[in-house]
């Protein structure tokens, strides 16, 4: 774990500046949600550029949930240590969003909600953490909150038709859950 954190620190020092990372999902036209992420089955989480986020994505896609959580926590811890030393990281939002997704997959819902809320607090005009929190709420059975989060994600999403269609699908899933209860 310490070696992993040291590798992350070294990467950030060598890189100099860190690029913001976005998460984009590609949807298949299926209606059931994936049991561990709440995504449409067949989706692949893609984080661009940062190796630590790519590794978390890889672990999630391979179903190695515990390892993804461990790595996501180490990533957040590294970024927080840098923050305490006066450095800022453009990856903080993405790190907390990845932690939220990983913890949701592990069914550690309270911790996942904290991570989602931290990401949203840091960047309230970005859509990804709202979508992640919406999935968390959907899995927890908080369907009205899921609809609200998915709508916030939709309101903040770029005009990409792929992203918007995924978010509209998520809103529909949550609304259908409300209707069926």
Residue pairs with C-beta under 8 A, 6 or more apart in sequence:
1 70
1 74
4 71
4 74
5 74
5 77
5 78
5 81
8 52
8 74
8 75
8 78
9 78
9 81
9 82
11 51
11 52
12 18
12 78
12 82
12 89
17 90
18 50
18 89
18 90
18 91
19 48
19 49
19 50
19 90
20 90
20 91
20 93
20 94
21 47
21 48
21 49
21 50
21 53
21 91
21 94
22 47
22 48
22 94
22 128
23 45
23 46
23 47
23 94
23 97
23 98
23 128
24 46
24 162
24 163
25 39
25 40
25 43
25 44
25 45
25 46
25 163
25 166
26 43
26 44
26 46
26 162
27 40
27 42
27 43
27 162
27 165
27 166
27 169
28 40
28 41
28 42
28 43
30 40
30 41
30 42
31 40
31 173
32 40
32 41
33 39
33 40
33 41
33 135
33 138
33 173
34 40
34 41
34 43
36 63
36 65
36 104
36 105
36 106
37 43
37 45
37 60
37 101
37 104
37 105
37 135
38 104
38 135
38 136
38 138
38 139
39 45
39 135
40 166
40 169
44 57
44 61
45 57
45 60
45 61
45 101
46 57
47 53
47 54
47 56
47 57
47 94
47 98
50 91
50 94
52 71
52 75
52 78
52 95
53 75
53 91
53 94
53 95
53 98
55 71
56 68
56 71
56 72
56 75
56 98
56 102
57 98
59 65
59 67
59 68
59 71
60 68
60 101
60 102
60 105
65 102
65 105
65 106
66 106
68 102
68 105
69 99
69 102
69 103
69 105
69 106
69 108
71 102
72 95
72 98
72 99
72 101
72 102
72 103
73 99
75 95
75 98
75 99
76 95
76 96
76 99
76 115
79 89
79 91
79 92
79 95
82 88
82 89
83 89
83 92
89 95
92 119
92 122
93 119
93 122
93 123
93 126
93 129
94 119
94 128
96 115
96 116
96 118
96 119
96 122
96 129
97 115
97 116
97 119
97 128
97 129
97 132
99 112
99 115
100 112
100 113
100 115
100 116
100 119
100 129
100 132
100 133
100 136
101 112
101 132
101 135
103 109
103 111
103 112
103 115
104 112
104 132
104 135
104 136
104 139
107 139
109 136
109 139
109 140
112 136
113 133
113 136
116 129
116 132
116 133
116 136
117 133
119 126
119 128
119 129
119 132
120 129
120 130
120 133
123 129
125 156
126 156
127 152
127 153
127 154
127 155
127 156
127 157
127 158
127 163
127 167
128 153
130 149
130 150
130 152
130 153
130 156
131 149
131 150
131 153
131 167
131 170
133 149
134 145
134 146
134 147
134 148
134 149
134 150
134 152
134 153
134 170
134 174
135 146
135 170
137 143
137 145
137 146
137 149
137 174
138 146
138 170
138 173
138 174
138 177
143 174
143 175
143 177
143 178
143 181
144 178
146 170
146 174
146 177
147 171
147 174
147 175
147 178
150 167
150 170
150 171
150 174
151 171
153 167
153 170
154 164
154 167
154 168
154 171
157 163
157 164
157 167
